[in-house]
């Protein structure tokens, strides 16, 4: 009884790898892969299994009596050239063997074995040569059965490859001549980057056009026709969706089959493809028999779509996160303008949703401050009239949000159809506006009395003079008021009490004024007043009321009144007044006379009488 030595795990792995390699190679031969590719694959597979040895294949040209290289990647180019230069009457002879050994030795190599490759007719079609370094013949490590099987398989597959390439046309499958229209269709499909597939729904076989295989980077002969292999190429995350879609179409639950998914390419990367197809044959029970379709590479489209989506999301994020409202506003020729884009910031600025403004731009006018609405409408008219830019500050009163100041900026771009497209931004400037108004008020307000200061009063005096120049019948009274013996108050009670006296008088004075009147602390204990639309009689009545009111409301200090009297000078300004400074000097002169005539009285300038 004899026992075979059990194979080791390494030997088992070697045989499995060799079997897989041979099966793939045979499938390539069957599908008509190019001869040079097949021979390179056979030689490369051998060298991978036995790195210390190299395999070369030469084809015999009987007519030219020359050897032509089929695959000799491990041989030096000069060595290959020398072999191809040899005159060969018959390769399978001792004489050629010896001659081949001499050429190998001249290039530092040793021929270990040389085997003829014979066609089915028995003719020598080429040779398979195994070479190694000098002294390789003495090695015994390559005498095992696995090595002999590898060499034998290489010889068989090389013979099949050569025979397949030499097969006469009458033994190859007949090809029906294509009509000119068919050729044009094939060329159009090939050039469009679209592949065609034809699936046998019964056997599971699927046939791909050359263009389909090219999408994934395969040669025409490199892919199997099994649907199981096709599913292995589909991205795992997309496979359930693909299988479910095709199942529904097989069950006639959809008119056509269309999927977009990722698929594994020859180089290990994934592409996006779009496959469309339709069952074109069913049996009597409605079962799918045959399905035909096309596949298009949509990777670039997907990448571009992704970039656009990211850009759109970035724009949306930016316009949503930045405080304020970004907008696009279109003004067609001779028509009202309308918003074509409004960011989410409209909710914060106007208290309105973007959809509301896109539907009706005039919705803004419903929340506009009444005093600013005419200015806003005028700015829109300017836009329609071809303004070069838009800049406006205005107030809005969104329901429940209170009044706020907004600032708008926009620039136009004229379109080919004559429309003007405005791109702009609306920001809430309520806080900065409040600070601005506060600073303005601070610059024009007397800190102690909180009345307007001399600068503000002089500006208003100039404006009033301008108004009267446009109104010949108009009048205005200018009053200069001075607290009598104010220095005595400071000297007696101190400057702190003097300040309280000034503040007390300011309160009494403000209580006597109308909305149309203007007051200002002119300096020290002097105060100036403009009584709009008032003549000498009205001014005299005001002066009397002011004196009485001030006397009736003296400053109380520790239960005692600090009595101070008031002198007033009055002048009248009208359209004939030379300038406002002249009128102011006239009222000051009248004040001087009131002081000279005993104080606690008022005098009217002669020109006003």
C-alpha positions as CSV (number, residue, x, y, z in Angstrom):
1,X,0.0,0.0,0.0
2,X,1.3,3.4,-0.9
3,X,0.3,6.8,0.5
4,X,0.5,10.1,-1.3
5,X,2.1,12.9,0.6
6,X,-0.6,15.4,1.5
7,X,-0.2,18.8,-0.3
8,X,0.9,21.7,1.8
9,X,-1.1,24.9,2.1
10,X,1.5,26.7,0.0
11,X,1.2,24.1,-2.8
12,X,-2.6,24.3,-2.7
13,X,-2.5,28.0,-3.0
14,X,0.0,27.8,-5.9
15,X,-2.2,25.3,-7.8
16,X,-5.4,27.4,-7.2
17,X,-3.6,30.6,-8.4
18,X,-2.3,28.8,-11.5
19,X,-5.7,27.3,-12.3
20,X,-7.4,30.8,-12.0
21,X,-4.6,32.3,-14.2
22,X,-5.0,29.6,-16.9
23,X,-8.8,29.9,-16.9
24,X,-8.7,33.6,-17.5
25,X,-6.1,33.2,-20.2
26,X,-8.2,30.6,-22.0
27,X,-11.3,32.9,-21.8
28,X,-9.2,35.6,-23.4
29,X,-8.1,33.2,-26.2
30,X,-11.7,32.2,-26.8
31,X,-12.8,35.8,-27.1
32,X,-10.1,36.6,-29.7
33,X,-7.7,38.7,-27.7
34,X,-4.7,40.0,-29.7
35,X,-1.9,37.4,-30.1
36,X,0.9,39.7,-28.7
37,X,-1.2,40.4,-25.6
38,X,-1.8,36.7,-25.0
39,X,1.8,35.7,-25.4
40,X,2.9,38.5,-23.1
41,X,0.4,37.3,-20.5
42,X,1.7,33.7,-20.8
43,X,5.3,34.7,-20.5
44,X,4.6,37.1,-17.6
45,X,2.6,34.5,-15.7
46,X,5.5,32.1,-15.9
47,X,8.0,34.6,-14.7
48,X,5.8,35.6,-11.8
49,X,5.6,31.9,-10.7
50,X,9.4,31.3,-11.2
51,X,11.2,34.7,-11.0
52,X,14.6,33.1,-11.5
53,X,13.7,31.9,-15.0
54,X,12.4,33.7,-18.0
55,X,10.1,32.4,-20.8
56,X,10.3,33.7,-24.4
57,X,8.1,32.7,-27.3
58,X,9.2,33.1,-30.9
59,X,7.0,32.6,-34.1
60,X,8.5,30.8,-37.1
61,X,8.1,32.5,-40.5
62,X,8.7,29.5,-42.9
63,X,8.7,31.7,-46.0
64,X,11.2,34.2,-44.7
65,X,13.1,31.4,-42.8
66,X,13.3,33.7,-39.8
67,X,12.2,33.7,-36.2
68,X,9.9,36.6,-35.1
69,X,9.6,37.6,-31.5
70,X,6.2,36.9,-29.9
71,X,7.1,37.7,-26.3
72,X,10.6,38.1,-24.9
73,X,10.3,40.8,-22.2
74,X,13.0,39.2,-20.1
75,X,15.6,39.1,-22.9
76,X,17.9,42.0,-23.8
77,X,17.0,43.7,-27.0
78,X,20.3,42.9,-28.7
79,X,19.7,39.3,-27.9
80,X,16.3,39.4,-29.5
81,X,17.7,41.1,-32.5
82,X,20.4,38.5,-32.9
83,X,17.8,35.6,-32.8
84,X,15.6,37.4,-35.4
85,X,18.6,37.7,-37.7
86,X,19.3,34.0,-37.7
87,X,18.4,32.0,-40.9
88,X,16.3,29.1,-39.8
89,X,15.4,26.2,-42.1
90,X,13.6,24.2,-39.4
91,X,13.4,25.3,-35.7
92,X,12.9,21.8,-34.2
93,X,16.4,20.5,-34.9
94,X,19.6,20.0,-32.8
95,X,21.4,22.4,-35.1
96,X,19.0,25.3,-34.3
97,X,19.1,24.3,-30.6
98,X,22.9,24.6,-30.6
99,X,22.8,27.9,-32.5
100,X,20.2,29.3,-30.0
101,X,22.4,28.3,-27.1
102,X,25.4,30.1,-28.5
103,X,23.4,33.3,-28.9
104,X,22.2,33.0,-25.3
105,X,25.6,32.4,-23.9
106,X,26.9,35.5,-25.8
107,X,24.4,37.5,-23.7
108,X,25.1,35.8,-20.3
109,X,22.1,33.5,-20.4
110,X,21.7,29.8,-20.5
111,X,18.9,27.9,-22.4
112,X,17.3,25.4,-20.1
113,X,14.8,24.0,-22.5
114,X,13.4,24.8,-25.9
115,X,10.0,23.3,-26.9
116,X,8.4,23.4,-30.4
117,X,4.9,24.9,-30.8
118,X,3.1,22.9,-33.4
119,X,-0.2,23.8,-35.1
120,X,-3.1,21.3,-35.3
121,X,-1.7,20.4,-38.8
122,X,1.6,19.4,-37.2
123,X,3.7,22.3,-38.6
124,X,6.1,24.1,-36.3
125,X,4.5,27.5,-35.7
126,X,7.1,28.7,-33.2
127,X,9.2,27.8,-30.1
128,X,8.9,28.3,-26.4
129,X,12.2,28.9,-24.7
130,X,13.0,28.8,-20.9
131,X,16.2,30.6,-20.0
132,X,18.1,31.2,-16.8
133,X,21.4,32.6,-15.6
134,X,24.7,30.7,-16.4
135,X,24.7,27.4,-14.5
136,X,20.9,27.1,-14.4
137,X,21.0,23.7,-16.0
138,X,22.6,22.2,-12.9
139,X,19.7,23.3,-10.7
140,X,17.4,20.6,-9.4
141,X,14.8,22.8,-7.8
142,X,12.7,22.9,-10.9
143,X,12.3,19.1,-11.4
144,X,9.0,18.8,-9.5
145,X,5.6,18.1,-11.0
146,X,4.3,21.7,-10.4
147,X,7.1,23.2,-12.5
148,X,6.5,20.7,-15.4
149,X,2.8,21.4,-15.2
150,X,3.4,25.1,-15.5
151,X,5.7,24.7,-18.5
152,X,3.2,22.3,-20.1
153,X,0.3,24.7,-19.6
154,X,2.4,27.6,-21.1
155,X,3.1,25.4,-24.2
156,X,-0.6,24.5,-24.6
157,X,-1.9,28.0,-24.2
158,X,0.8,29.4,-26.5
159,X,-0.2,26.8,-29.1
160,X,-3.9,27.6,-28.8
161,X,-3.2,31.4,-29.0
162,X,-1.1,30.9,-32.2
163,X,-3.6,28.5,-33.7
164,X,-6.5,30.9,-32.9
165,X,-4.7,33.7,-34.7
166,X,-3.9,31.5,-37.7
167,X,-7.4,30.1,-38.1
168,X,-8.6,30.5,-41.7
169,X,-11.7,32.6,-42.2
170,X,-13.9,29.7,-43.2
171,X,-13.6,28.2,-39.7
172,X,-14.5,31.5,-37.9
173,X,-18.0,32.5,-37.1
174,X,-19.6,34.1,-40.1
175,X,-20.2,37.9,-39.9
176,X,-23.1,39.3,-41.7
177,X,-22.1,42.3,-43.8
178,X,-23.3,45.5,-42.3
179,X,-25.3,47.9,-44.3
180,X,-24.1,51.6,-44.7
181,X,-26.8,52.7,-42.3
182,X,-25.8,50.1,-39.7
183,X,-22.1,51.2,-40.0
184,X,-23.1,54.8,-39.5
185,X,-25.2,53.9,-36.5
186,X,-22.3,51.9,-35.0
187,X,-19.8,54.7,-35.6
188,X,-22.2,57.2,-34.1
189,X,-22.7,55.1,-31.0
190,X,-19.0,54.3,-30.7
191,X,-18.0,58.0,-31.0
192,X,-20.6,59.2,-28.5
193,X,-19.1,57.3,-25.6
194,X,-22.2,55.1,-25.3
195,X,-22.0,51.4,-24.9
196,X,-24.7,48.8,-25.8
197,X,-25.6,45.7,-23.9
198,X,-27.8,42.7,-24.7
199,X,-29.0,40.5,-21.8
200,X,-30.5,37.0,-22.0
201,X,-32.8,37.1,-19.1
202,X,-33.2,33.3,-19.1
203,X,-29.5,32.2,-19.0
204,X,-28.1,35.3,-17.3
205,X,-25.7,35.9,-20.1
206,X,-25.0,39.5,-21.0
207,X,-23.1,40.7,-24.1
208,X,-21.3,44.1,-24.2
209,X,-20.3,46.2,-27.2
210,X,-16.7,47.3,-27.6
211,X,-17.8,50.8,-26.6
212,X,-19.4,49.5,-23.4
213,X,-16.2,47.8,-22.3
214,X,-14.1,50.8,-23.3
215,X,-16.0,52.9,-20.8
216,X,-14.5,50.8,-18.0
217,X,-11.1,50.6,-19.6
218,X,-11.4,47.0,-20.8
219,X,-10.3,45.5,-24.2
220,X,-13.0,43.9,-26.3
221,X,-12.1,40.4,-25.1
222,X,-11.5,41.0,-21.4
223,X,-14.9,40.8,-19.8
224,X,-17.0,37.7,-19.1
225,X,-20.6,37.4,-20.1
226,X,-22.0,36.3,-16.8
227,X,-24.5,38.5,-15.0
228,X,-23.0,37.5,-11.6
229,X,-19.7,39.1,-12.7
230,X,-21.6,42.2,-13.8
231,X,-23.2,42.6,-10.4
232,X,-19.8,42.3,-8.8
233,X,-18.7,45.5,-10.6
234,X,-21.6,47.5,-9.3
235,X,-20.7,49.6,-6.2
236,X,-21.9,47.8,-3.1
237,X,-24.0,50.8,-1.9
238,X,-25.8,50.9,-5.3
239,X,-26.3,47.2,-5.9
240,X,-29.7,46.8,-4.0
241,X,-31.1,49.8,-5.9
242,X,-29.9,48.4,-9.3
243,X,-31.3,44.9,-8.6
244,X,-34.6,46.2,-7.4
245,X,-35.0,48.5,-10.4
246,X,-34.3,45.7,-12.9
247,X,-36.6,43.3,-10.9
248,X,-39.5,45.7,-11.2
249,X,-38.9,46.1,-14.9
250,X,-38.7,42.3,-15.4
251,X,-42.1,42.1,-13.6
252,X,-43.5,44.7,-16.0
253,X,-44.0,47.2,-13.2
254,X,-42.1,49.9,-15.2
255,X,-42.1,50.8,-18.9
256,X,-38.4,51.2,-19.1
257,X,-35.3,50.5,-17.0
258,X,-33.1,53.4,-16.0
259,X,-30.5,53.6,-13.3
260,X,-27.6,55.8,-12.4
261,X,-24.9,54.1,-10.3
262,X,-21.2,53.7,-9.7
263,X,-19.3,50.8,-11.4
264,X,-15.8,49.4,-10.9
265,X,-13.4,50.0,-13.7
266,X,-10.4,48.0,-14.8
267,X,-7.9,50.3,-12.9
268,X,-9.8,49.8,-9.6
269,X,-11.5,53.2,-9.7
270,X,-15.3,53.8,-9.9
271,X,-17.2,55.7,-12.6
272,X,-20.7,57.0,-12.6
273,X,-22.8,55.5,-15.5
274,X,-26.4,55.8,-16.6
275,X,-28.0,52.7,-18.0
276,X,-31.3,52.7,-19.9
277,X,-32.9,49.6,-21.3
278,X,-36.1,47.8,-22.1
279,X,-37.3,44.2,-22.2
280,X,-37.9,43.5,-25.9
281,X,-39.1,39.9,-25.7
282,X,-41.4,38.0,-23.2
283,X,-42.9,34.6,-23.2
284,X,-46.6,33.7,-23.1
285,X,-46.6,34.1,-19.3
286,X,-45.0,37.6,-19.5
287,X,-41.6,36.5,-18.3
288,X,-38.7,38.5,-19.6
289,X,-36.6,36.8,-22.2
290,X,-34.4,39.5,-23.7
291,X,-33.4,43.0,-22.7
292,X,-31.4,45.5,-24.6
293,X,-30.0,48.8,-23.5
294,X,-27.4,51.5,-23.5
295,X,-24.9,52.8,-21.0
296,X,-23.4,56.3,-20.9
297,X,-20.5,57.5,-18.8
298,X,-21.9,60.4,-16.7
299,X,-18.9,60.7,-14.3
300,X,-18.0,64.3,-15.5
301,X,-21.7,65.3,-15.3
302,X,-21.8,64.0,-11.7
303,X,-18.6,65.7,-10.8
304,X,-19.9,69.0,-12.3
305,X,-23.3,68.6,-10.6
306,X,-21.5,68.0,-7.3
307,X,-19.4,71.1,-7.7
308,X,-22.5,73.1,-8.7
309,X,-24.3,71.7,-5.7
310,X,-21.5,72.6,-3.4
311,X,-21.2,76.1,-4.9
312,X,-24.9,76.6,-4.6
313,X,-24.9,75.4,-1.0
314,X,-21.9,77.6,-0.2
315,X,-23.7,80.6,-1.7
316,X,-26.8,79.8,0.3
317,X,-24.8,79.3,3.5
318,X,-22.9,82.6,3.0
319,X,-26.0,84.6,2.2
320,X,-27.9,83.0,5.0
321,X,-25.2,83.3,7.7
322,X,-24.1,86.8,6.8
323,X,-26.4,89.3,8.6
324,X,-28.5,91.1,6.0
325,X,-30.3,90.3,2.7
326,X,-28.6,89.5,-0.6
327,X,-30.8,90.0,-3.6
328,X,-31.1,90.1,-7.3
329,X,-33.6,92.5,-8.8
330,X,-34.5,92.6,-12.5
331,X,-36.0,95.7,-14.2
332,X,-37.4,94.8,-17.7
333,X,-37.7,97.7,-20.3
334,X,-40.9,99.7,-19.6
335,X,-42.1,97.4,-16.8
336,X,-42.0,97.2,-13.0
337,X,-39.0,95.5,-11.4
338,X,-39.2,92.2,-9.5
339,X,-36.9,90.1,-7.4
340,X,-35.3,87.0,-9.0
341,X,-33.3,86.0,-5.9
342,X,-33.8,86.8,-2.2
343,X,-31.7,85.3,0.6
344,X,-33.0,84.1,3.9
345,X,-31.8,87.4,5.5
346,X,-35.1,89.0,4.3
347,X,-36.7,87.5,7.5
348,X,-34.3,89.5,9.7
349,X,-34.3,92.7,7.7
350,X,-37.9,93.0,6.5
351,X,-39.6,90.4,8.6
352,X,-40.7,88.9,5.3
353,X,-40.0,85.4,3.9
354,X,-38.0,85.2,0.6
355,X,-41.0,83.7,-1.1
356,X,-43.2,86.8,-0.2
357,X,-40.7,89.1,-1.9
358,X,-40.2,86.9,-4.9
359,X,-44.0,86.9,-5.4
360,X,-44.6,90.6,-4.7
361,X,-41.7,93.1,-4.5
362,X,-44.1,95.9,-3.4
363,X,-44.6,94.0,-0.1
364,X,-41.8,96.1,1.2
365,X,-43.8,99.3,0.8
366,X,-46.4,98.0,3.2
367,X,-43.9,98.1,6.1
368,X,-42.0,101.2,5.1
369,X,-41.9,104.2,7.5
370,X,-44.4,106.7,6.1
371,X,-41.8,109.5,6.1
372,X,-39.4,107.4,4.1
373,X,-41.8,105.9,1.6
374,X,-41.6,108.8,-0.9
375,X,-37.8,108.7,-0.9
376,X,-37.9,104.9,-1.4
377,X,-40.3,105.1,-4.4
378,X,-38.2,107.9,-5.9
379,X,-35.1,105.6,-5.7
380,X,-37.0,102.9,-7.6
381,X,-37.9,105.4,-10.3
382,X,-34.2,106.3,-10.5
383,X,-33.4,102.7,-11.0
384,X,-35.9,102.3,-13.7
385,X,-34.5,105.5,-15.3
386,X,-31.0,104.0,-15.6
387,X,-29.2,105.1,-12.4
388,X,-25.6,104.0,-12.2
389,X,-25.9,102.7,-8.6
390,X,-28.4,102.5,-5.7
391,X,-27.7,103.5,-2.2
392,X,-30.4,104.4,0.4
393,X,-31.0,104.5,4.1
394,X,-34.6,104.2,5.2
395,X,-36.7,102.9,8.0
396,X,-39.1,100.0,8.1
397,X,-41.6,98.8,10.7
398,X,-42.0,95.0,10.4
399,X,-44.9,93.7,12.5
400,X,-43.7,92.6,15.9
401,X,-40.1,93.7,15.3
402,X,-40.3,97.5,15.9
403,X,-38.8,100.2,13.8
404,X,-35.4,99.6,12.3
405,X,-33.0,101.4,10.0
406,X,-31.9,99.6,6.8
407,X,-29.1,100.5,4.4
408,X,-29.2,99.3,0.8
409,X,-26.5,99.0,-1.8
410,X,-26.8,97.7,-5.4
411,X,-25.1,97.9,-8.8
412,X,-26.6,97.2,-12.2
413,X,-25.7,95.0,-15.1
414,X,-27.5,95.6,-18.4
415,X,-28.6,92.4,-20.2
416,X,-28.9,91.7,-23.9
417,X,-32.7,92.0,-23.9
418,X,-32.5,95.6,-22.5
419,X,-33.3,94.5,-18.9
420,X,-31.2,95.7,-16.0
421,X,-30.2,93.2,-13.4
422,X,-29.3,94.6,-10.0
423,X,-27.2,92.8,-7.5
424,X,-27.3,94.2,-4.0
425,X,-27.3,93.8,-0.3
426,X,-29.6,95.1,2.5
427,X,-28.2,95.4,6.0
428,X,-29.7,96.4,9.3
429,X,-27.9,99.5,10.5
430,X,-30.2,100.3,13.4
431,X,-27.5,100.0,16.0
432,X,-24.9,102.1,14.1
433,X,-27.7,104.6,13.1
434,X,-28.6,105.0,16.8
435,X,-24.9,105.7,17.6
436,X,-24.7,108.1,14.7
437,X,-27.8,110.0,15.8
438,X,-26.5,110.0,19.4
439,X,-23.2,111.5,18.3
440,X,-25.0,114.1,16.2
441,X,-27.1,115.0,19.1
442,X,-24.1,115.1,21.3
443,X,-22.3,117.4,18.8
444,X,-25.4,119.7,18.7
445,X,-26.6,119.5,22.3
446,X,-25.5,121.5,25.3
447,X,-24.4,118.9,27.9
448,X,-25.6,120.8,31.0
449,X,-29.1,122.0,29.9
450,X,-29.7,119.3,27.2
451,X,-30.9,122.1,25.0
452,X,-29.5,122.5,21.4
453,X,-26.1,124.3,21.5
454,X,-25.0,127.4,19.6
455,X,-23.9,125.5,16.5
456,X,-27.3,123.9,16.1
457,X,-29.1,127.2,16.7
458,X,-27.0,129.0,14.1
459,X,-27.7,126.3,11.6
460,X,-31.5,126.6,12.2
461,X,-31.3,130.4,12.1
462,X,-29.7,130.1,8.6
463,X,-32.4,127.7,7.5
464,X,-35.2,130.0,8.8
465,X,-33.6,132.9,7.0
466,X,-33.6,130.9,3.8
467,X,-37.2,129.9,4.3
468,X,-38.3,133.5,4.7
469,X,-36.4,134.5,1.5
470,X,-38.9,132.2,-0.3
471,X,-41.9,133.6,1.7
472,X,-42.1,137.4,1.3
473,X,-45.0,137.6,3.8
474,X,-43.4,135.4,6.4
475,X,-42.0,136.6,9.8
476,X,-40.0,135.1,12.6
477,X,-39.0,136.5,16.0
478,X,-35.5,136.2,17.3
479,X,-35.1,136.5,21.1
480,X,-31.9,136.8,23.1
481,X,-32.5,135.9,26.8
482,X,-30.0,136.6,29.6
483,X,-30.2,135.8,33.4
484,X,-29.7,138.9,35.4
485,X,-26.8,139.2,37.9
486,X,-25.9,135.5,37.2
487,X,-22.3,136.2,38.4
488,X,-23.7,137.1,41.8
489,X,-25.4,133.7,42.0
490,X,-22.1,131.9,41.2
491,X,-20.2,134.0,43.7
492,X,-22.8,133.6,46.5
493,X,-23.9,129.9,46.1
494,X,-21.1,128.5,44.0
495,X,-20.9,127.3,40.4
496,X,-22.7,124.0,41.2
497,X,-25.8,126.0,42.2
498,X,-25.4,128.2,39.2
499,X,-25.6,125.2,37.0
500,X,-28.8,124.1,38.7
501,X,-30.2,127.6,38.0
502,X,-29.4,127.3,34.3
503,X,-31.0,123.8,34.1
504,X,-34.1,125.1,35.9
505,X,-34.4,128.0,33.4
506,X,-33.9,125.6,30.5
507,X,-36.8,123.5,31.7
508,X,-39.1,126.6,32.1
509,X,-38.1,127.8,28.6
510,X,-38.7,124.4,26.9
511,X,-42.2,124.3,28.4
512,X,-43.1,127.6,26.7
513,X,-42.0,126.5,23.2
514,X,-44.1,125.2,20.3
515,X,-42.9,122.4,18.1
516,X,-42.1,124.8,15.3
517,X,-39.9,126.9,17.6
518,X,-36.2,126.6,18.1
519,X,-34.1,127.2,21.2
520,X,-30.4,127.1,21.9
521,X,-27.9,127.8,24.7
522,X,-26.0,130.6,23.1
523,X,-23.3,130.8,25.7
524,X,-22.9,131.2,29.5
525,X,-26.2,132.4,30.8
526,X,-27.4,133.5,27.4
527,X,-30.2,131.6,25.5
528,X,-31.5,132.3,22.0
529,X,-35.0,131.5,20.7
530,X,-36.6,131.5,17.2
531,X,-40.4,131.8,17.2
532,X,-41.5,130.7,13.7
533,X,-44.3,132.8,12.1
534,X,-44.3,135.4,14.9
535,X,-44.3,139.2,14.8
536,X,-43.4,141.7,17.6
537,X,-46.8,141.3,19.3
538,X,-46.5,137.5,19.5
539,X,-42.9,137.8,20.6
540,X,-43.8,140.2,23.3
541,X,-46.5,137.9,24.7
542,X,-44.0,135.0,24.7
543,X,-41.5,137.2,26.6
544,X,-44.0,138.1,29.2
545,X,-45.1,134.5,29.8
546,X,-41.5,133.3,30.0
547,X,-40.6,136.0,32.6
548,X,-43.6,135.2,34.7
549,X,-43.1,131.5,34.4
550,X,-39.4,131.7,35.4
551,X,-40.3,134.0,38.4
552,X,-43.0,131.5,39.5
553,X,-40.6,128.5,39.4
554,X,-37.4,129.6,41.0
555,X,-34.8,127.0,42.0
556,X,-35.4,125.7,45.5
557,X,-32.2,125.3,47.5
558,X,-32.7,123.7,51.0
559,X,-36.2,125.0,51.1
560,X,-35.3,128.5,50.0
561,X,-35.9,130.0,46.6
562,X,-32.9,131.3,44.6
563,X,-34.6,134.2,42.9
564,X,-33.2,135.2,39.5
565,X,-34.7,137.6,37.0
566,X,-34.6,137.6,33.2
567,X,-33.9,140.2,30.5
568,X,-34.9,139.7,26.9
569,X,-34.1,141.4,23.5
570,X,-36.5,140.9,20.5
571,X,-35.8,141.4,16.8
572,X,-38.0,140.4,13.8
573,X,-36.5,138.6,10.7
574,X,-38.3,138.7,7.4
575,X,-37.6,138.5,3.7
576,X,-36.0,141.9,3.7
577,X,-33.5,141.1,6.4
578,X,-30.0,141.4,5.0
579,X,-28.8,138.3,6.8
580,X,-29.4,136.3,9.9
581,X,-26.3,137.8,11.7
582,X,-27.8,141.2,11.4
583,X,-31.1,140.2,13.0
584,X,-29.2,138.4,15.7
585,X,-27.2,141.5,16.4
586,X,-30.4,143.6,16.5
587,X,-31.9,141.3,19.2
588,X,-28.6,141.4,21.1
589,X,-28.7,145.2,21.0
590,X,-32.3,145.1,22.3
591,X,-31.1,142.8,25.2
592,X,-28.4,145.3,26.0
593,X,-31.0,148.1,26.3
594,X,-33.2,145.9,28.6
595,X,-30.2,145.5,30.8
596,X,-29.4,149.2,30.8
597,X,-33.1,150.1,31.5
598,X,-33.1,148.2,34.8
599,X,-33.2,144.5,33.8
600,X,-36.1,142.0,34.3
601,X,-37.7,143.3,31.2
602,X,-37.7,142.9,27.4
603,X,-37.0,145.4,24.7
604,X,-37.9,145.3,21.0
605,X,-35.4,146.3,18.3
606,X,-36.5,149.5,16.5
607,X,-36.7,147.8,13.2
608,X,-39.3,145.4,14.6
609,X,-41.6,148.1,15.8
